[in-house]
Each structure stands twice: as C-alpha cells, then as structure tokens.
Amino acid sequence: MPGGGISDDGSRWLPSRADFFVPVRALSVLFRAKFRDALRRAGLLSQVDPAVWRQKWVVHSKAVGDGRASLKYLAPYVFRFAISDRRIVACDDDRVTFSYRRSGSNRWRKMTLDALEFIRRFLQHVLPSGFPKVRHYGFLSPNSRQSIEAVRWLVTLHYCLAYRLLANAPQETVTEPRIRCAKCGGPMRVLGFLPRPVAIFDTS
C-alpha cells in the first residue's frame, strides 16, 4: 500500500502520516456492513438487536512489528500466481504432481496430492472478490495516467531529495548463435557444462 498519493491536479505528492495504515473510520463502517451481510446469509440476522446496526463500530488497528515477515510472505504473490503451469509435472488418476521449493532453499522437490486437495490449497491463494492485486491499485495500475517515473519525481521534490538522471547509451542487440541438432535440425538449449574428466593412470 503506497504511503501517500498524488493530488487531483497531478502536481504534488501528498504523503500519509508515518503511523497511518488504513482509514479506521471507513474500515469500521465496511466491517459492520460485511458482518451484517454474513449474518444475513447464515440466517442469523434476526437474532441480533437492530439497534446494533445503528451504532458506530470501532475497528482496532495498530502496527505489529515492522511488517518484514508479512512483506516477505506477500511479495511472491504481487506479480506471480500461486503456481505456474510449468511447475505441474503430471496429472494422473485424479492426482496432481508438482514441483516446489521450501522457503530459504534452492532445491526443487516434487509433491503428489489428491486433485481435490490440490485445488483446495490453490484456492487459498486466490484473492477474495473485491481485493485487487497490489500492482492494480492507484497509480500502480497499468491504466493510471501517471507514470511511475512521474510519481518518483514528485516524491523527490516533496522531500527535497536529489534526483539522479542517467543517460543510457544505445546498445547493439547481440543475437546469440542457435545450436541445432545434427539429426533433426531442431534448436538445442544449453542446460549446463560438465567438468573436464580427470585422467587416471594405472601404475601397477
């Protein structure tokens, strides 16, 4: 969530308070309405005193730590899906086999789950209705009239920071030679290099 926004005329950066996260008053009204709708869907609304919905609700919101753990967990979901097609190894007999990596490890492992369990785990990473991905919000949206560079420039002016402009020299596009199979003529891809074999001499 950005720590501020752009003015209506697009000429100034309007920062939020250092301790601001979400508007608690607006969140209180929203939470009350969603809670009431949930009770209505469950058929329990009639058991609640109607005066409850005319009162102001208070949603308590405060900072817990510096958010690094939450940021580390949420970061992979900002620009990627929970799992890509290339990680699904096989789908056989109502079972799904996919590759994964444990947190903090570079080693790929494989796991096989029942199809329903795989779908259940996948749906846990699907955003609820009304929750857009971070990159779709405000000036981070692809449809925003303000470019991200313009936003950085406004933030720089607001805090009187130094803005460094770099001129990139045009680079020539180098086309890598394609290695093709001698038998079928199809393109080949380099997967890795093997070390030179060590010669062993029998001196017996």
C-alpha positions in Angstrom: 0.0 0.0 0.0 1.6 3.3 -1.0 2.4 5.7 1.8 0.6 8.6 0.1 -1.0 9.7 -3.1 -1.0 12.3 -5.9 -3.0 15.5 -5.8 -6.1 15.8 -8.0 -4.2 18.1 -10.5 -1.2 15.7 -10.5 1.3 18.3 -9.5 2.0 17.3 -5.8 2.8 14.3 -3.7 0.6 14.0 -0.6 2.2 11.8 2.0 0.3 10.0 4.7 1.2 10.1 8.3 4.1 7.9 9.5 1.7 5.8 11.7 -1.1 5.6 9.0 -2.0 2.2 7.5 -5.8 2.2 6.8 -8.6 4.7 7.5 -10.1 3.2 10.7 -13.4 5.0 10.5 -14.1 3.9 6.9 -12.9 0.4 7.8 -15.3 0.3 10.8 -18.3 1.1 8.5 -17.2 -1.5 6.0 -16.6 -4.2 8.6 -20.0 -3.6 10.2 -21.8 -4.0 6.8 -19.9 -7.1 5.8 -20.5 -8.7 9.2 -24.3 -7.9 8.9 -24.3 -9.4 5.4 -22.6 -12.6 6.7 -25.2 -13.0 9.4 -28.0 -12.5 6.8 -26.6 -15.2 4.6 -26.3 -17.6 7.6 -29.9 -16.8 8.6 -28.9 -15.4 12.0 -29.6 -11.7 11.4 -33.0 -11.8 13.2 -31.2 -12.9 16.4 -29.3 -9.6 16.7 -30.9 -6.4 18.1 -31.5 -4.0 15.2 -30.1 -1.2 17.4 -26.6 -2.7 17.0 -26.5 -1.7 13.3 -27.3 2.0 14.1 -24.4 2.3 16.5 -20.8 3.2 15.5 -18.5 0.3 15.4 -14.8 0.5 16.3 -12.2 -1.5 14.4 -8.9 -1.6 16.3 -5.9 -1.3 14.0 -2.3 -0.9 15.2 1.2 -1.7 14.0 2.7 -5.0 15.0 6.4 -5.1 14.3 7.9 -3.6 11.2 6.0 -5.9 8.7 9.1 -7.6 7.3 7.6 -11.1 7.8 4.4 -10.2 6.1 6.2 -8.4 3.3 8.4 -11.5 2.7 5.3 -13.7 2.6 3.2 -11.5 0.3 6.0 -10.4 -2.1 5.9 -13.5 -4.3 2.1 -13.1 -4.9 2.3 -9.5 -6.1 3.4 -10.3 -9.7 3.0 -14.1 -9.9 0.3 -16.7 -9.5 0.4 -19.3 -6.7 1.7 -21.9 -9.2 2.6 -21.7 -12.8 1.8 -24.3 -15.5 5.4 -25.4 -15.9 5.6 -26.5 -12.2 2.8 -29.0 -12.7 4.6 -32.2 -13.6 1.8 -34.6 -14.1 -2.0 -35.1 -13.7 -2.8 -38.9 -13.5 -5.7 -40.8 -11.9 -7.1 -37.8 -10.0 -3.7 -37.0 -8.6 -1.5 -33.9 -9.3 2.3 -33.9 -9.1 4.0 -30.6 -8.9 7.4 -29.2 -8.1 8.1 -26.7 -5.3 10.9 -25.2 -3.2 10.9 -24.8 0.5 11.3 -21.3 2.0 15.0 -20.4 2.1 16.1 -23.4 -0.1 17.1 -23.5 -3.8 16.4 -27.2 -4.1 13.4 -28.3 -6.1 11.2 -31.1 -4.7 8.1 -32.9 -6.0 4.9 -33.5 -4.2 1.8 -35.5 -5.3 -1.6 -34.6 -3.9 -5.2 -35.7 -4.5 -6.8 -33.4 -7.1 -9.3 -32.0 -4.5 -6.6 -31.3 -2.0 -4.5 -29.6 -4.7 -7.5 -27.4 -5.7 -8.2 -26.6 -2.0 -4.6 -25.4 -1.5 -4.6 -23.4 -4.7 -7.8 -21.6 -3.8 -6.2 -20.5 -0.5 -4.0 -18.2 -2.7 -6.8 -16.7 -4.8 -7.7 -13.2 -3.8 -11.3 -12.8 -2.5 -13.8 -10.7 -4.6 -13.0 -7.0 -4.3 -9.3 -7.5 -3.4 -7.2 -6.4 -6.4 -3.5 -7.3 -6.6 -1.1 -4.6 -5.4 0.1 -3.7 -8.9 -3.5 -2.8 -9.9 -4.0 -0.2 -7.2 -4.0 3.6 -7.7 -1.0 4.9 -9.7 0.4 1.4 -9.8 -2.4 0.4 -12.1 -1.5 -0.1 -15.8 -4.4 2.3 -16.6 -3.0 5.1 -14.5 -2.4 8.4 -16.3 0.6 9.0 -14.1 3.8 7.1 -14.9 5.8 5.6 -12.0 8.7 7.9 -13.0 6.5 10.9 -12.6 5.5 9.7 -9.2 9.1 9.3 -8.2 9.8 12.8 -9.4 7.0 14.2 -7.3 8.2 12.3 -4.2 11.7 13.6 -4.8 10.5 17.2 -5.0 8.3 16.9 -1.9 11.2 15.6 0.3 13.8 17.9 -1.4 15.9 14.9 -2.4 18.5 14.6 -5.2 17.2 13.1 -8.4 19.9 11.5 -10.5 19.3 11.3 -14.2 21.2 8.7 -16.2 21.6 8.7 -19.9 21.7 5.1 -21.2 23.9 4.7 -24.3 22.2 2.7 -27.1 23.3 -0.8 -27.0 23.6 -3.0 -30.0 21.4 -6.1 -30.0 23.6 -9.2 -30.0 22.0 -12.3 -31.4 23.2 -15.4 -29.8 24.0 -18.2 -32.2 21.5 -21.1 -32.2 22.8 -24.6 -31.8 20.8 -27.1 -33.8 20.6 -30.9 -33.6 22.7 -32.6 -36.3 20.0 -35.2 -36.8 16.6 -33.4 -36.7 17.7 -29.8 -37.2 15.8 -28.6 -34.1 17.1 -25.9 -31.8 19.1 -27.1 -28.8 19.4 -25.4 -25.4 22.4 -25.4 -23.2 21.5 -26.9 -19.8 25.0 -26.8 -18.2 28.6 -27.7 -18.6 30.4 -30.8 -17.3 33.9 -30.5 -15.9 36.7 -32.0 -17.9 37.2 -35.7 -17.0 40.3 -36.4 -14.9 42.6 -39.0 -16.5 43.6 -41.8 -14.1 46.7 -43.8 -14.9 47.3 -47.3 -13.6 50.9 -47.5 -12.4 50.7 -51.1 -11.2 
